[in-house]
Amino acid sequence: MKKTIKFSLILLSLILSLSSCMKDTYDTPSLYEPIYTGDKTHLISIASLKAKCASSLQLIDSTFEITGIVVANDESGNLYKVLEIQDATGGIEVMLNQTSLYNTYKVGQRVYISCKGMYLGTYGGVVKLGDNNSGAIGQLAATKIKSHVYLDGFPLPSNTPTARVLTSTTQINDSMINTLVTLNNVSFADGGSDIYAENQATSKRTMNLSDGTTVIAYNSGYASFQADSLPQGKGNVTGVLTKYVTSSGTTYEILIRNLSDVSGFVKSIISESFTAGLGKFTTQSVTGDQVWAFSSSFKCATMSGYNSTNKTNYANEDWLISPAFDLSSQTSAHVSFSHSTFSTTSLTTQLTFWVSTDYDGTNFSSATWTQLIIPVYPILKYVFVSSGNMDLSPYLGKSNVHVAFKYVSTTSNANTWELNNVLIEK
């Protein structure tokens, strides 16, 4: 019995001794910062590398290196097996045959790329960096990635280049392709009535810029935000700018990285793009056989008193009238739209804009219509421009407001008026 007690006391003493030596907390392991130690003597800019692309597929057989910051990866699923990197001279898409790249190559991460043995190529008019895929530019094999793409330092948000702010496609040049841009004060043509992309299908969504030009949001059906509704009203969209060139022209596109790239949208009182018809707008023909109609070719509302078949001008007076809207609880409101014309003469007398607070949908001739002056008219043939904002504050407190486009032509002068992107906003 004494031996048992003595052994128990010894065991207890050992346990207490060991406990006193153990820490309640552990040292945090130090983070390993990757540092690129390769040869930088052959470092060239991204713009210089892209300038060396002289064909749809070209082997890089010289010892070139580039460095840039990752500005977009595959984290949301809207990009697939690519990184978008950018330096002070431009950006380039790097095609890599590996999924979940974002785990290694985070936004804000500086990378160095050893280009020798890789391929430059073009697709849709855009230069890309990758490998030979059956005679076309494709993804670099997963087994080759670590011998070509190197991390340098920690990924820091402060490393990410500031996005250029654009309000018109006329501001775009090729040096901006594959770089971050912000489209300022834009609206989705189908905002509130469609989603970002169809399930498992790449989808194109039109965004209207304030000057009447458009950019496509190119969205993957596998993106994490695929089923989210497109926002209504106007706001800002940030993403990687790209383009697609065909024989019929150039289409500019934006690759949204995640929904934090879509910000500041304020729901409109009325938003009508006329991309699928006249919507809830109605027509009223006073004189002439020609009437307001939807153009499926140009995705707009259009009116013309000119007959191109017999080359004759006809006298017309035709109105395109909005649905009623309520300003009784608003503290501010304005209206804007985009428009283009065939001729740039007699615009202020033949193409005008009006407001009524007593039109009930049937009493057109007896209703009171007040003209608002359109600030900006087109100065070039068939080039859409923004009308600028027209103040609706005189109509605040009114519950039955309509706006209308009035078209007038004569037998000697018949213009064509095209409209889209009508917005009435708070």
Helices and strands as residue ranges (DSSP letters): H 2-21, H 46-51, E 57-59, E 65-72, E 82-87, E 90-95, G 101-103, E 110-114, E 119-123, E 126-133, E 136-138, H 142-145, E 149-152, G 157-159, E 164-166, G 169-171, G 174-176, E 180-188, E 203-208, E 214-219, E 234-246, E 249-255, G 259-261, E 262-266, E 270-272, E 282-287, E 293-295, E 300-304, E 306-307, E 312-313, E 316-321, E 334-341, H 347-350, E 351-356, E 370-372, E 385-386, E 390-391, G 393-395, E 402-409, E 416-425
